[in-house]
Amino acid sequence: MNTVRKIATYFWQSTLIALLCATVVVAPITITTSCSSAQVLTVVTDITKFAPIVTNALSLACVFTPSAALCTTGAALVSKDIADLNVALNTYQQEIAAGTATASAWGILNAVFATFEKDTAAIFDLFRISGAASQAEALAVITAAQTLLSVIEALFPSAPAAMTLSMESRPHVFTANLPPQGVKFFNLSAWQKDYNKKVDAAQKKNPSVKLLQVKVV
């Protein structure tokens, strides 16, 4: 691996550690948590751990509109998208580590991520039009999910420096859901605790569906 690529890879992973393990200030309380580099690599390379934030949205939407086409096809679609994204992320990370990553390889990863985001957005649109947003417990779960998706989107690997690609070519579906302070003060542990609490509340409100918690850190 050449020196420039080593520096770039180290900087990217160090930045992820700093962002995901940062101290979160929620007035008047300061919440501080820590995480290991292994946890950060799990966030980057094992997107499957975040699958519930999409499948829960689908389950809640289908409580209100069970006849929607996505209620039949959505689960399989999400499963395939996440599996494909997991493979693409791991492949690209391995190529970076070996110093063999190319603009073409990033383009493949970006295309897979774009498909995941498109299909995920369709599920969140179904939630919106189904009327599920009128239920406070369900809406809280969706809002928290979109926050995490916006952070994942922001931390998605950038195109290689040699690639002449406009930022608009990268997926930016959930940008509007970024935390007010951006990703700088986002804390994954605090988010997970809050999200799972909201899932529990929504589960009690909707006992006919099975909602899943996120377990990453």
Buried (B, 14 or more C-beta within 10 A) or exposed (E): BEEEBEEBBEEBBEEBBEBBBBEBEEEEEEEEBEBEEEBBBBBBBBBEBBBBBBBBBBBBBBBBBEEBEBBEEBBEBBBEBBEBBBEBBBBBBEBBEEEEBEEEBBBEBBEBBBBBBEBBBBBBEBBBEBEBBEBEBBBBBBEBBBBBBBBBBBBBBBBBEEBEBEEEEBBBBBEEBBBEEEBEBBBBBBBBBBBBBBBBBBBEBBEEBEBBEBEBB
